[in-house]
Amino acid sequence: MKLAIKDIVKVCHGRLLCGSMDTVIESYSKDTRTIQKGDCYIGIKGENFNGNDYYLEAKEKGAIACILDSFDEKNLLEDYPIVLVDDSVEALQNLARYVRSKLSATVVAVTGSAGKTSTKDMIATVLSQKYSVLKSPGNLNGQIGLPFTLLSWKGEDIVVLEMGMNDFGQMSKLTSIARPQIAVFTNIGTAHIGILGSRENILKAKLEILEGMDQGSTLVINNDNDLLSKLDLENYKIVTCGIKNQSDFQATDVHFDIGKSSYQLKWKDDPYGVVIPVMGEVFVLNSLLAIAVANIFHVEKESIQKSFQQIELSGNRMRIVSLRKDITLIDDSYNSNLEAVTSALQILKDYKGKRKIAVLGDILEMENFKEEIHRKVGALPVLKEINQIYLCGDATKYIMDSAIQNGYDKDKIYHFDSTLELKNHLEDSLEEGDTILVKASRDMHFKELAQDLEKDLTEK
């Protein structure tokens, strides 16, 4: 959407320090490493840097204007528009809110404690069979990522936005910007419970999304989730999806095979078979959510089937890598919470392989719930089906203690002080045909551990 600098000044409550009011902006960037010619650079202060300091670098790389919230007015540039605002993030959000008010597209919002990104990817892929679709890149779902996605709209029919939060008030702000017509809830789990205090509070914070939705709008929910299944919102249309609980879109006769899941979709009087190229009950549920959204937009079932074979999940989500000696690496290192690690362990159990080996790191942001959540992991019945467990991180000591207390063989569970020690011990003990799962919260840096394993164990 084209905006003149004079429009940006008005929308952002800013002040033009130099340059022309008539300069037209079509695209935006906050990163000088990826900025493109013609972008408007937005300088944002981070924890370890100040983006306002890079306005000249942005100009040298092709930016035609910039929006800053701090600037030495002795350094004015005659032909380079610089808009000074009180807060760059707030200005970004105001811009996105304005652009959203002018959009002709339908906005679908995806939220939940886990599975947001894979569900968003599935929904966008299915809808792309019939419509032009803009989706949130990667897992950019917050106060900065969501506005930038909206600002990148170029006339697409549908916008699929991932919306994340970790405290009260954040979803309220996001929904005031996005104003979705359809909201998809993947689940309500324990992610951010350390901040919000209970799963009930997590649901309450997620439901702030309704503040930006008109009454009568549609909610698509995971009906197998205990809290979501109890939702009673008489002013909204609720579409249910599930495996265990009777639902509008229900998967029956579910089967898992190497790298895929199959099921019969029970929907009205038109049941049909579905195959998705990823294993796991959680992905079956996510695909049901995507089918339900596709049905709202009248996508034909043949197109839905075709689209599922084209799905590419963002980030390190259930990435299957074949290594030497018929060893398989399941790289699910992108993030972790109780529900996600439970699902990943179930997939490991069902996967091929002579031995199933789980490599687990800390689940972060649990605060006062740290010990309780990790002990719950150690008590999972599925662990009895796992041949060896490798742990790294302070909190995983609770997993080890709980697993042994619940009957897991203490000689088959190991704890290490560093991922390097873990990697070396694991590589020395691997046998032909083993399958390894790598799972931890993002800040545990298990992505690098998975990459090192892949590098060391790839056929040469």
ZAZAVO-677546 format. One record per residue (C-alpha): residue in one letter; x, y, z; residue number from 1. Coordinates in nm, 3 decimals, padded with zeros to 5 digits. Each point is the difference from the previous one (the first is absolute). Layout:
N
['a',[X,Y,Z],NUM]
...
//
This chain:
460
['m',[00.000,00.000,00.000],1]
['k',[00.147,00.330,-00.110],2]
['l',[00.025,00.272,00.265],3]
['a',[00.152,00.344,-00.040],4]
['i',[00.225,00.130,00.274],5]
['k',[-00.270,00.256,00.088],6]
['d',[-00.237,-00.293,00.068],7]
['i',[00.260,-00.176,00.214],8]
['v',[00.062,00.318,00.201],9]
['k',[-00.373,00.026,00.069],10]
['v',[-00.058,-00.368,00.083],11]
['c',[00.310,-00.023,00.223],12]
['h',[-00.052,00.339,00.169],13]
['g',[00.352,00.082,-00.112],14]
['r',[00.199,00.298,-00.124],15]
['l',[00.188,00.022,-00.330],16]
['l',[00.352,00.126,00.069],17]
['c',[00.124,00.008,-00.358],18]
['g',[-00.084,-00.123,-00.348],19]
['s',[-00.322,00.018,-00.198],20]
['m',[-00.352,-00.059,00.129],21]
['d',[-00.086,-00.141,-00.344],22]
['t',[00.244,-00.296,00.005],23]
['v',[-00.207,-00.318,-00.048],24]
['i',[00.065,-00.311,00.210],25]
['e',[-00.105,-00.352,-00.098],26]
['s',[00.216,-00.225,00.223],27]
['y',[00.166,00.004,00.340],28]
['s',[00.297,-00.156,00.179],29]
['k',[00.160,00.006,00.344],30]
['d',[00.315,-00.194,-00.093],31]
['t',[00.284,00.152,-00.202],32]
['r',[00.129,-00.351,-00.074],33]
['t',[-00.306,-00.082,-00.209],34]
['i',[-00.127,00.344,-00.099],35]
['q',[-00.102,00.042,-00.364],36]
['k',[00.025,00.298,-00.231],37]
['g',[-00.305,00.219,00.044],38]
['d',[-00.079,-00.107,00.357],39]
['c',[-00.085,00.238,00.280],40]
['y',[00.234,-00.084,00.288],41]
['i',[-00.152,-00.011,00.350],42]
['g',[00.258,00.035,00.278],43]
['i',[-00.095,-00.213,00.300],44]
['k',[00.182,-00.022,00.330],45]
['g',[00.084,-00.353,00.109],46]
['e',[00.149,-00.139,00.318],47]
['n',[00.354,00.002,-00.140],48]
['f',[-00.016,00.256,-00.280],49]
['n',[-00.167,00.322,-00.111],50]
['g',[-00.138,-00.017,-00.351],51]
['n',[-00.017,00.379,-00.014],52]
['d',[00.379,00.003,-00.034],53]
['y',[-00.011,-00.178,-00.338],54]
['y',[-00.203,00.249,-00.203],55]
['l',[00.301,00.097,-00.214],56]
['e',[00.083,-00.362,-00.073],57]
['a',[-00.363,-00.051,-00.098],58]
['k',[00.022,00.298,-00.238],59]
['e',[00.322,-00.135,-00.155],60]
['k',[-00.174,-00.333,-00.064],61]
['g',[-00.292,00.159,-00.181],62]
['a',[-00.252,00.115,00.263],63]
['i',[-00.187,00.307,-00.126],64]
['a',[-00.121,00.122,00.341],65]
['c',[00.014,-00.089,00.366],66]
['i',[-00.211,00.013,00.314],67]
['l',[00.197,00.053,00.322],68]
['d',[-00.079,00.070,00.364],69]
['s',[00.340,00.154,00.079],70]
['f',[00.210,00.223,-00.226],71]
['d',[00.256,00.278,00.030],72]
['e',[-00.155,00.280,-00.203],73]
['k',[00.348,00.133,-00.080],74]
['n',[00.027,-00.288,-00.251],75]
['l',[-00.290,00.089,-00.231],76]
['l',[00.019,-00.128,-00.359],77]
['e',[-00.156,00.235,-00.252],78]
['d',[-00.152,-00.254,-00.242],79]
['y',[-00.057,-00.290,00.241],80]
['p',[-00.335,-00.001,00.184],81]
['i',[00.046,-00.061,00.373],82]
['v',[-00.318,-00.030,00.205],83]
['l',[00.053,00.042,00.374],84]
['v',[-00.253,-00.176,00.224],85]
['d',[-00.036,-00.053,00.373],86]
['d',[00.027,-00.379,-00.024],87]
['s',[00.099,-00.195,-00.313],88]
['v',[-00.183,-00.319,00.099],89]
['e',[-00.319,00.194,00.071],90]
['a',[00.042,00.181,-00.333],91]
['l',[00.041,-00.335,-00.177],92]
['q',[-00.316,-00.130,00.165],93]
['n',[-00.194,00.314,-00.093],94]
['l',[00.111,-00.039,-00.361],95]
['a',[-00.109,-00.364,-00.004],96]
['r',[-00.332,00.090,00.164],97]
['y',[-00.061,00.262,-00.270],98]
['v',[00.093,-00.238,-00.283],99]
['r',[-00.229,-00.267,00.149],100]
['s',[-00.289,00.249,-00.002],101]
['k',[00.044,00.035,-00.378],102]
['l',[00.047,-00.370,-00.080],103]
['s',[-00.247,-00.178,-00.224],104]
['a',[00.138,-00.337,00.119],105]
['t',[-00.151,-00.240,00.251],106]
['v',[00.222,-00.047,00.307],107]
['v',[00.039,-00.342,00.165],108]
['a',[00.178,00.002,00.336],109]
['v',[00.165,-00.310,00.149],110]
['t',[00.074,-00.015,00.372],111]
['g',[00.058,-00.259,00.270],112]
['s',[00.265,-00.130,00.238],113]
['a',[00.168,-00.220,-00.261],114]
['g',[-00.035,-00.090,-00.365],115]
['k',[-00.071,00.355,-00.120],116]
['t',[00.264,00.007,-00.269],117]
['s',[-00.067,-00.344,-00.150],118]
['t',[-00.376,00.068,00.003],119]
['k',[00.054,00.339,-00.166],120]
['d',[00.216,-00.168,-00.265],121]
['m',[-00.266,-00.265,-00.065],122]
['i',[-00.282,00.255,-00.023],123]
['a',[00.195,00.222,-00.239],124]
['t',[00.097,-00.296,-00.218],125]
['v',[-00.359,-00.128,-00.025],126]
['l',[-00.147,00.344,-00.074],127]
['s',[00.269,00.065,-00.262],128]
['q',[-00.165,-00.261,-00.220],129]
['k',[-00.280,00.248,-00.071],130]
['y',[00.114,00.342,00.124],131]
['s',[00.303,00.225,00.021],132]
['v',[00.122,-00.018,00.360],133]
['l',[00.235,00.203,00.218],134]
['k',[00.120,-00.175,00.314],135]
['s',[00.221,00.090,00.295],136]
['p',[00.357,-00.102,-00.084],137]
['g',[00.150,-00.258,00.235],138]
['n',[-00.130,00.055,00.350],139]
['l',[-00.012,00.383,-00.011],140]
['n',[-00.313,00.028,00.209],141]
['g',[00.057,00.282,00.248],142]
['q',[-00.019,00.374,00.049],143]
['i',[00.254,00.065,-00.280],144]
['g',[-00.027,-00.302,-00.230],145]
['l',[-00.377,00.018,-00.050],146]
['p',[-00.005,00.368,-00.103],147]
['f',[00.281,-00.056,-00.251],148]
['t',[-00.200,-00.286,-00.155],149]
['l',[-00.302,00.226,-00.050],150]
['l',[00.222,00.273,-00.147],151]
['s',[00.123,-00.251,-00.261],152]
['w',[-00.353,-00.051,-00.144],153]
['k',[-00.003,00.031,-00.379],154]
['g',[-00.360,-00.067,-00.084],155]
['e',[-00.034,-00.363,00.118],156]
['d',[-00.352,-00.135,00.053],157]
['i',[00.069,-00.147,00.344],158]
['v',[00.249,00.083,00.277],159]
['v',[00.087,-00.283,00.242],160]
['l',[00.159,00.144,00.313],161]
['e',[00.163,-00.185,00.286],162]
['m',[-00.071,00.176,00.330],163]
['g',[00.205,-00.069,00.313],164]
['m',[00.007,00.142,00.351],165]
['n',[00.153,-00.071,00.340],166]
['d',[-00.196,00.237,00.225],167]
['f',[-00.332,00.177,00.035],168]
['g',[-00.056,00.296,-00.231],169]
['q',[00.223,-00.119,-00.281],170]
['m',[-00.269,-00.184,-00.197],171]
['s',[-00.228,00.299,00.054],172]
['k',[00.248,00.224,-00.179],173]
['l',[00.060,-00.250,-00.282],174]
['t',[-00.370,-00.050,-00.069],175]
['s',[-00.058,00.376,-00.005],176]
['i',[00.249,00.007,-00.287],177]
['a',[-00.098,-00.318,-00.187],178]
['r',[-00.380,00.006,00.051],179]
['p',[-00.043,-00.360,-00.116],180]
['q',[-00.325,-00.136,-00.139],181]
['i',[00.098,-00.360,00.083],182]
['a',[00.200,-00.117,00.304],183]
['v',[00.156,-00.346,00.029],184]
['f',[00.092,-00.143,00.341],185]
['t',[00.248,-00.289,-00.013],186]
['n',[-00.004,-00.078,00.374],187]
['i',[00.039,00.144,00.348],188]
['g',[00.304,-00.151,00.170],189]
['t',[00.270,00.104,00.245],190]
['a',[00.217,00.233,-00.211],191]
['h',[00.053,00.325,00.200],192]
['i',[-00.170,-00.145,00.306],193]
['g',[00.292,00.138,00.202],194]
['i',[-00.122,00.351,-00.086],195]
['l',[-00.377,-00.050,-00.011],196]
['g',[-00.030,-00.239,00.294],197]
['s',[-00.252,-00.254,-00.131],198]
['r',[-00.136,-00.153,-00.318],199]
['e',[-00.330,00.176,00.069],200]
['n',[00.183,00.333,-00.005],201]
['i',[00.174,-00.101,-00.324],202]
['l',[-00.342,-00.061,-00.156],203]
['k',[-00.123,00.334,00.133],204]
['a',[00.300,00.177,-00.155],205]
['k',[-00.052,-00.179,-00.332],206]
['l',[-00.369,00.094,-00.005],207]
['e',[00.098,00.367,-00.009],208]
['i',[00.005,-00.067,-00.375],209]
['l',[-00.379,00.041,00.007],210]
['e',[00.042,00.371,00.079],211]
['g',[00.102,00.059,-00.362],212]
['m',[-00.266,-00.225,-00.155],213]
['d',[-00.358,00.084,-00.091],214]
['q',[-00.274,-00.196,00.170],215]
['g',[-00.108,-00.286,-00.223],216]
['s',[00.359,-00.068,-00.109],217]
['t',[00.123,-00.358,-00.023],218]
['l',[00.228,-00.182,00.246],219]
['v',[00.155,-00.330,-00.111],220]
['i',[00.114,-00.201,00.302],221]
['n',[00.178,-00.319,00.099],222]
['n',[-00.291,-00.174,00.169],223]
['d',[00.226,-00.263,00.161],224]
['n',[00.153,00.269,00.221],225]
['d',[-00.171,-00.010,00.340],226]
['l',[-00.030,00.377,00.039],227]
['l',[-00.091,00.086,-00.359],228]
['s',[-00.267,-00.270,-00.015],229]
['k',[-00.185,00.179,00.282],230]
['l',[-00.016,00.337,-00.177],231]
['d',[-00.349,00.145,-00.001],232]
['l',[-00.006,00.321,-00.201],233]
['e',[-00.355,00.059,-00.118],234]
['n',[00.090,00.303,-00.213],235]
['y',[00.254,-00.189,-00.214],236]
['k',[-00.020,-00.295,-00.235],237]
['i',[00.216,-00.286,00.130],238]
['v',[00.125,-00.272,-00.238],239]
['t',[00.147,-00.303,00.177],240]
['c',[00.280,-00.235,-00.108],241]
['g',[00.117,-00.311,00.180],242]
['i',[00.102,-00.362,00.013],243]
['k',[-00.123,-00.117,00.339],244]
['n',[-00.304,00.226,00.048],245]
['q',[-00.293,00.010,-00.239],246]
['s',[00.058,00.304,-00.220],247]
['d',[-00.115,00.175,-00.316],248]
['f',[00.322,-00.115,-00.170],249]
['q',[00.116,-00.327,00.152],250]
['a',[00.288,-00.235,-00.083],251]
['t',[-00.071,-00.372,00.035],252]
['d',[00.204,-00.310,-00.084],253]
['v',[00.325,00.193,00.057],254]
['h',[00.323,-00.176,-00.105],255]
['f',[00.365,00.107,00.016],256]
['d',[00.272,-00.115,-00.234],257]
['i',[00.352,00.115,-00.077],258]
['g',[-00.026,00.372,-00.071],259]
['k',[-00.378,00.010,-00.039],260]
['s',[-00.338,-00.021,00.173],261]
['s',[-00.326,-00.120,-00.154],262]
['y',[-00.358,00.009,00.116],263]
['q',[-00.363,00.003,-00.105],264]
['l',[-00.159,00.344,00.024],265]
['k',[-00.350,-00.015,00.144],266]
['w',[-00.184,00.311,-00.115],267]
['k',[-00.375,00.017,-00.059],268]
['d',[-00.091,-00.263,-00.260],269]
['d',[00.319,00.040,-00.201],270]
['p',[00.276,-00.205,00.166],271]
['y',[00.331,-00.046,-00.182],272]
['g',[00.355,-00.115,00.061],273]
['v',[00.278,00.246,00.086],274]
['v',[00.378,-00.051,-00.006],275]
['i',[00.245,00.258,00.138],276]
['p',[00.380,-00.026,-00.046],277]
['v',[00.088,00.022,00.368],278]
['m',[-00.047,-00.237,00.294],279]
['g',[-00.186,00.068,00.320],280]
['e',[-00.339,00.051,00.155],281]
['v',[00.066,00.371,00.050],282]
['f',[00.050,00.043,-00.376],283]
['v',[-00.321,-00.190,-00.069],284]
['l',[-00.181,00.248,00.224],285]
['n',[00.173,00.293,-00.171],286]
['s',[-00.103,-00.134,-00.342],287]
['l',[-00.361,-00.023,00.118],288]
['l',[00.014,00.368,00.096],289]
['a',[00.133,00.078,-00.349],290]
['i',[-00.276,-00.204,-00.165],291]
['a',[-00.264,00.180,00.207],292]
['v',[00.136,00.339,-00.113],293]
['a',[00.019,-00.122,-00.361],294]
['n',[-00.365,-00.099,00.023],295]
['i',[-00.093,00.354,00.105],296]
['f',[00.161,00.123,-00.321],297]
['h',[-00.158,-00.277,-00.212],298]
['v',[00.324,-00.170,-00.100],299]
['e',[-00.080,-00.333,-00.167],300]
['k',[00.108,-00.320,00.174],301]
['e',[00.212,-00.105,-00.301],302]
['s',[00.197,00.323,00.034],303]
['i',[00.039,-00.056,00.373],304]
['q',[00.148,-00.344,-00.061],305]
['k',[00.237,00.136,-00.261],306]
['s',[00.111,00.286,00.223],307]
['f',[00.096,-00.222,00.293],308]
['q',[00.266,-00.166,-00.214],309]
['q',[00.157,00.343,-00.055],310]
['i',[00.026,00.101,00.365],311]
['e',[00.336,00.129,00.119],312]
['l',[00.010,00.074,00.372],313]
['s',[00.194,00.306,00.116],314]
['g',[00.313,-00.029,00.213],315]
['n',[00.130,-00.315,00.167],316]
['r',[-00.337,-00.172,00.035],317]
['m',[00.008,-00.376,-00.030],318]
['r',[00.285,00.014,-00.251],319]
['i',[00.091,-00.359,-00.088],320]
['v',[00.363,-00.058,-00.100],321]
['s',[00.148,-00.332,-00.115],322]
['l',[00.355,-00.051,00.126],323]
['r',[00.263,-00.268,-00.047],324]
['k',[-00.054,-00.358,00.122],325]
['d',[-00.377,00.042,-00.049],326]
['i',[-00.011,00.245,00.294],327]
['t',[-00.292,00.246,-00.006],328]
['l',[00.000,00.345,00.160],329]
['i',[-00.333,00.161,00.091],330]
['d',[00.087,00.366,00.042],331]
['d',[-00.282,00.168,00.193],332]
['s',[00.231,00.248,00.169],333]
['y',[-00.187,00.322,-00.080],334]
['n',[-00.166,00.029,00.343],335]
['s',[-00.158,-00.201,00.280],336]
['n',[-00.275,-00.020,00.259],337]
['l',[-00.167,-00.287,00.183],338]
['e',[-00.255,-00.067,-00.274],339]
['a',[00.255,00.027,-00.282],340]
['v',[00.255,-00.232,00.163],341]
['t',[-00.277,-00.253,00.075],342]
['s',[-00.103,00.001,-00.365],343]
['a',[00.360,-00.026,-00.121],344]
['l',[00.071,-00.298,00.227],345]
['q',[-00.312,-00.173,-00.131],346]
['i',[00.122,00.051,-00.356],347]
['l',[00.342,-00.140,00.096],348]
['k',[-00.170,-00.306,00.151],349]
['d',[-00.199,-00.062,-00.319],350]
['y',[00.295,00.057,-00.235],351]
['k',[00.210,-00.274,-00.153],352]
['g',[00.335,-00.086,00.153],353]
['k',[00.175,-00.269,00.199],354]
['r',[00.043,00.232,00.301],355]
['k',[-00.190,00.320,00.078],356]
['i',[00.218,00.268,00.162],357]
['a',[-00.138,00.325,00.145],358]
['v',[00.233,00.300,00.036],359]
['l',[-00.179,00.256,00.218],360]
['g',[00.085,00.343,00.136],361]
['d',[-00.168,00.242,00.238],362]
['i',[-00.350,00.135,-00.053],363]
['l',[00.050,00.369,00.073],364]
['e',[-00.228,00.281,00.126],365]
['m',[-00.156,-00.227,00.263],366]
['e',[00.102,00.216,00.299],367]
['n',[-00.157,-00.151,00.315],368]
['f',[-00.136,-00.293,-00.204],369]
['k',[00.345,-00.114,-00.119],370]
['e',[00.032,-00.303,00.226],371]
['e',[-00.365,-00.105,-00.038],372]
['i',[00.003,00.012,-00.382],373]
['h',[00.330,-00.187,-00.036],374]
['r',[-00.109,-00.267,00.248],375]
['k',[-00.313,-00.047,-00.211],376]
['v',[00.224,-00.067,-00.300],377]
['g',[00.192,-00.259,00.201],378]
['a',[-00.327,-00.170,00.098],379]
['l',[-00.135,-00.031,-00.357],380]
['p',[-00.097,-00.364,-00.073],381]
['v',[00.146,00.031,-00.351],382]
['l',[00.352,00.017,00.150],383]
['k',[-00.027,-00.373,00.076],384]
['e',[00.006,-00.052,-00.380],385]
['i',[00.321,00.204,-00.044],386]
['n',[00.325,-00.198,00.014],387]
['q',[00.234,00.278,00.114],388]
['i',[-00.039,00.357,00.124],389]
['y',[00.273,00.267,-00.023],390]
['l',[-00.056,00.319,00.202],391]
['c',[00.169,00.340,00.021],392]
['g',[-00.107,00.302,00.205],393]
['d',[-00.056,00.068,00.368],394]
['a',[-00.374,-00.070,-00.008],395]
['t',[00.038,-00.333,-00.180],396]
['k',[00.139,-00.140,00.326],397]
['y',[-00.365,-00.006,00.112],398]
['i',[-00.084,-00.207,-00.310],399]
['m',[00.272,-00.247,00.093],400]
['d',[-00.107,-00.028,00.363],401]
['s',[-00.368,-00.036,-00.089],402]
['a',[00.064,-00.255,-00.275],403]
['i',[00.203,-00.223,00.235],404]
['q',[-00.265,00.035,00.272],405]
['n',[-00.258,-00.115,-00.255],406]
['g',[00.194,-00.312,-00.090],407]
['y',[00.230,00.109,-00.282],408]
['d',[00.333,-00.188,-00.004],409]
['k',[00.258,00.232,00.163],410]
['d',[00.274,-00.154,-00.217],411]
['k',[-00.170,00.124,-00.319],412]
['i',[-00.049,00.366,00.091],413]
['y',[00.292,00.245,-00.005],414]
['h',[00.044,00.361,00.105],415]
['f',[00.276,00.228,-00.136],416]
['d',[00.122,00.345,00.094],417]
['s',[00.051,00.106,-00.363],418]
['t',[-00.139,-00.088,-00.342],419]
['l',[00.357,-00.076,-00.116],420]
['e',[00.040,-00.270,00.265],421]
['l',[-00.343,-00.134,-00.090],422]
['k',[00.078,-00.007,-00.372],423]
['n',[00.332,-00.178,00.046],424]
['h',[-00.146,-00.267,00.228],425]
['l',[-00.300,-00.051,-00.227],426]
['e',[00.206,-00.034,-00.318],427]
['d',[00.229,-00.254,00.167],428]
['s',[-00.295,-00.216,00.103],429]
['l',[-00.216,00.010,-00.314],430]
['e',[-00.085,-00.324,-00.177],431]
['e',[-00.123,-00.075,-00.349],432]
['g',[-00.373,00.067,-00.037],433]
['d',[-00.036,00.239,00.296],434]
['t',[-00.252,00.286,-00.008],435]
['i',[00.082,00.320,00.191],436]
['l',[-00.242,00.274,00.105],437]
['v',[00.143,00.344,00.090],438]
['k',[-00.238,00.225,00.196],439]
['a',[00.047,00.306,00.225],440]
['s',[-00.098,00.363,00.039],441]
['r',[00.155,00.229,-00.260],442]
['d',[00.239,00.176,00.238],443]
['m',[00.159,-00.335,00.091],444]
['h',[00.162,00.009,-00.347],445]
['f',[-00.084,-00.361,-00.084],446]
['k',[-00.039,00.109,-00.362],447]
['e',[00.379,00.022,-00.011],448]
['l',[00.027,-00.339,00.171],449]
['a',[-00.224,-00.154,-00.267],450]
['q',[00.206,00.166,-00.275],451]
['d',[00.323,-00.135,00.151],452]
['l',[-00.144,-00.352,00.019],453]
['e',[-00.111,00.025,-00.361],454]
['k',[00.344,00.123,-00.108],455]
['d',[00.190,-00.267,00.193],456]
['l',[-00.225,-00.289,-00.101],457]
['t',[-00.067,00.076,-00.365],458]
['e',[00.131,-00.254,-00.249],459]
['k',[00.339,00.105,-00.139],460]
//
